[in-house]
Structures are given as C-alpha cells and as structure tokens.
Amino acid sequence: MRFVLALFAALVFSASAFAVQPGEVLKDPALEKRAREISAGLRCLVCQNQSIDDSDAQLAKDLRLLVRERLVAGDTDDQVESFLVQRYGEFVLLKPTFGTHTLLLWLTPALVLILGGIGAYAAIRRRPQPTTAALDEGEREALETLLKRDRSA
C-alpha cells in the first residue's frame, strides 16, 4: 500500500516535469531559465488553473515555444509578457496587474472579510441577553426551605 501511495505522489508531483518537452528546451541555460520563469507566470488558456510550464495542452506548448522564440529574438522578459498580454489579453497572466480595471478583483477578499465581520458583530449584538427573573414570595420560601434542609443534612 505504501508503494502505491509513494508512486501516486511521485506522479502527481512530477507532472510539471512532463509538460516541457525535450525539443522545446533552449541550448542556452540562461535563456532557458528566463523562459521557465516567464512561462511559470503565464496561464494556460485551455487548463486555466495551470501555468503553461505545467500544462500538456497543445496551446500551452505553442505559447512555450512563442516565449522561447521571443527570447531568442532578443526581447526582454517584460517585452515577452506584454506581447502575450496584447495578443491574448490580461487573462493570460496568472497574477493580474493591480490597476483600476482590476480593483474589484484585488479588493473583493478584504471587502468580504469586512462585511463578514460586520455581520458577525451585528448577529452577536442582536442575540438576546439572558435575563434572571426575580423570585416571587412562594418560590423564595420554597428555596429557603430547601437550603435549610441541605444545610442540616
């Protein structure tokens, strides 16, 4: 059983190693490192929750090759990213930029936390407080009788 779990874990964690094919790798290690860093920040438009570096989709392969072509042509990292954003839109970035057009995207988590805190505070304040009712004369006498009996026992 341990062997099966270890094999499964090895396959899951090594999935990204299978995405970049040997034919895609650049001969220059510095350019290949830059290509990997850029492609790790680009979203696969087919898978949508993976970077193009981790995806086996054909479009991801095409994007990886395009990144490498642009780097070989002499583009900087920013130029490659801006080229891809112009071509595919900002959705291609795994981490969108902070701007007025993405303000709601970045502020929604904080807004949800603030509204949740306000809602929790209001719910706690609205909860009825436990009240103690005063004993009437008959209940008070019964209580005194019980207490005297317990003390004498």
C-alpha positions in Angstrom: 0.0 0.0 0.0 2.9 2.4 0.8 4.4 1.7 -2.6 1.2 2.6 -4.3 0.9 5.9 -2.3 4.5 6.7 -3.0 4.1 6.0 -6.7 0.9 8.2 -6.8 2.7 11.0 -5.0 5.7 10.8 -7.4 3.4 11.0 -10.4 1.4 13.9 -9.0 4.4 16.0 -8.0 6.4 15.3 -11.2 3.6 16.2 -13.6 5.2 19.5 -14.4 8.4 17.7 -15.4 6.5 16.1 -18.3 5.0 19.3 -19.6 8.1 20.9 -21.2 9.2 18.5 -24.0 13.0 18.0 -24.6 12.7 19.5 -28.0 11.4 22.8 -26.5 14.4 23.3 -24.2 16.8 26.0 -25.3 20.5 25.2 -25.5 21.5 28.4 -23.6 20.8 27.7 -19.9 20.4 31.4 -19.1 17.7 31.8 -21.7 16.0 28.5 -20.7 15.9 29.7 -17.1 14.3 33.0 -18.2 11.8 31.1 -20.4 10.8 28.9 -17.4 10.4 31.9 -15.1 8.2 33.7 -17.7 6.1 30.6 -18.6 5.6 29.9 -14.9 3.7 33.2 -14.6 1.5 32.6 -17.7 -1.8 30.9 -17.6 -2.7 28.0 -19.8 -5.8 29.2 -21.7 -7.1 25.7 -22.0 -6.5 24.4 -18.5 -6.9 27.9 -16.8 -5.6 26.8 -13.4 -2.1 25.8 -14.6 0.8 27.7 -15.9 1.9 27.0 -19.4 5.0 25.4 -17.9 2.9 22.8 -16.2 0.3 22.1 -18.9 0.4 19.4 -21.6 -2.2 21.2 -23.8 -1.2 22.0 -27.3 -1.9 25.7 -26.9 0.4 25.7 -23.8 3.2 24.1 -25.9 2.6 26.8 -28.6 2.9 29.5 -26.0 6.1 28.0 -24.5 7.6 27.9 -28.0 6.5 31.5 -28.6 8.1 32.7 -25.4 11.3 30.9 -26.4 11.2 32.4 -29.9 10.8 35.9 -28.5 13.7 35.4 -26.0 16.0 34.1 -28.8 15.0 37.2 -30.8 16.3 39.4 -28.0 13.2 40.5 -26.2 13.3 41.3 -22.5 11.1 39.4 -20.1 8.7 42.4 -19.9 8.5 42.7 -23.7 7.6 39.0 -23.9 4.9 39.3 -21.3 3.4 42.5 -22.8 3.4 40.8 -26.3 1.4 37.9 -24.9 -0.9 40.3 -23.0 -1.6 42.3 -26.2 -2.3 39.1 -28.1 -4.3 37.1 -25.5 -5.5 39.7 -23.0 -4.6 40.1 -19.4 -6.2 36.7 -18.6 -3.0 35.1 -19.7 -1.3 36.3 -16.6 -1.6 34.1 -13.5 -1.1 37.1 -11.3 -3.1 40.0 -12.8 -1.7 43.5 -12.5 -3.1 45.9 -9.9 -4.9 48.7 -11.7 -8.3 50.5 -11.8 -9.7 47.8 -14.1 -8.8 45.0 -11.6 -9.5 47.0 -8.4 -12.6 44.9 -7.6 -10.7 41.7 -8.2 -8.0 42.7 -5.7 -10.3 44.3 -3.1 -13.1 41.7 -3.0 -11.4 39.4 -0.4 -10.9 42.3 2.0 -14.4 43.5 1.4 -15.8 40.0 2.1 -13.8 39.9 5.4 -15.0 43.3 6.5 -18.7 42.6 5.6 -18.4 39.2 7.4 -17.0 40.9 10.5 -19.8 43.5 10.5 -22.4 40.7 10.1 -20.9 38.6 12.9 -20.8 41.7 15.2 -24.4 42.5 14.4 -25.5 39.0 15.0 -23.8 38.9 18.4 -25.3 42.2 19.4 -28.8 41.2 18.3 -28.7 38.0 20.3 -31.0 38.3 23.3 -29.2 38.6 26.6 -30.1 36.0 29.3 -32.2 37.6 32.0 -32.8 36.4 35.5 -36.3 36.8 36.7 -36.9 37.7 40.3 -38.4 35.0 42.6 -41.9 35.6 43.9 -42.7 35.1 47.6 -43.7 31.4 47.2 -40.6 30.5 45.3 -38.4 32.3 47.7 -39.9 30.4 50.7 -39.5 27.0 48.8 -35.9 27.9 48.1 -35.2 28.8 51.8 -36.8 25.5 52.9 -34.6 23.5 50.5 -31.4 25.4 51.5 -32.2 24.8 55.3 -32.8 21.1 54.7 -29.5 20.8 52.7 -27.5 22.6 55.5 -28.9 20.4 58.2 -28.2 17.2 56.3 
